[in-house]
């Protein structure tokens, strides 16, 4: 009589997949030649003054409506500083879909 061979058809556990993924990330950071997918998102530069004016808001009203500090908004508009990545993302959404941001902020409060 022949012995039956046992085939392991089980999927790897979530833990083992996470560990393997972390090892791939470490290998990539260390410069090892491995296949990885790198996704880069280009965040647009937004003209803050133009966006605010298109909405017909003063600096104080725009800052209050969207959660910015008025001084920060002034600095952006006067070119003393530039919005960082997350602020640029928010400003890009405000420029295209201000109602979506207003709706999200209303639901959050």
URFENBEL-V143106 format. One record per backbone hydrogen bond with DSSP energy under -1.0 kcal/mol. NH is the residue of the N-H (numbers start at 1). CO is the residue of the C=O. E is the energy in kcal/mol with one decimal. If there is no record, write none. Layout:
[[NH	CO	E] [NH	CO	E]]
This chain:
[[9	7	-1.1] [17	13	-2.0] [18	14	-2.4] [19	15	-2.5] [20	16	-2.1] [21	17	-2.3] [22	18	-2.6] [23	19	-2.2] [24	20	-2.1] [25	21	-2.2] [26	22	-2.4] [27	23	-2.7] [28	24	-2.5] [29	25	-2.4] [30	26	-2.2] [31	28	-1.5] [32	27	-2.5] [34	32	-1.4] [48	46	-1.1] [51	47	-2.5] [52	48	-2.7] [53	49	-2.8] [54	50	-2.7] [55	51	-1.2] [56	53	-1.4] [57	52	-1.9] [62	58	-2.7] [63	59	-2.6] [64	60	-2.3] [65	61	-2.6] [66	62	-2.1] [67	63	-1.0] [68	63	-1.9] [73	69	-2.2] [74	70	-2.4] [75	71	-2.4] [76	72	-2.3] [77	73	-2.6] [78	74	-2.3] [79	76	-1.1] [80	75	-1.7] [81	75	-1.3] [88	84	-2.7] [89	85	-2.1] [90	86	-2.3] [91	87	-2.8] [92	88	-2.2] [93	89	-2.0] [94	90	-2.6] [95	91	-2.5] [96	92	-1.5] [97	93	-3.9] [101	97	-1.3] [102	98	-2.6] [103	99	-2.5] [104	100	-2.4] [105	101	-2.6] [106	102	-2.2] [107	103	-2.1] [108	104	-1.5] [109	105	-1.1]]
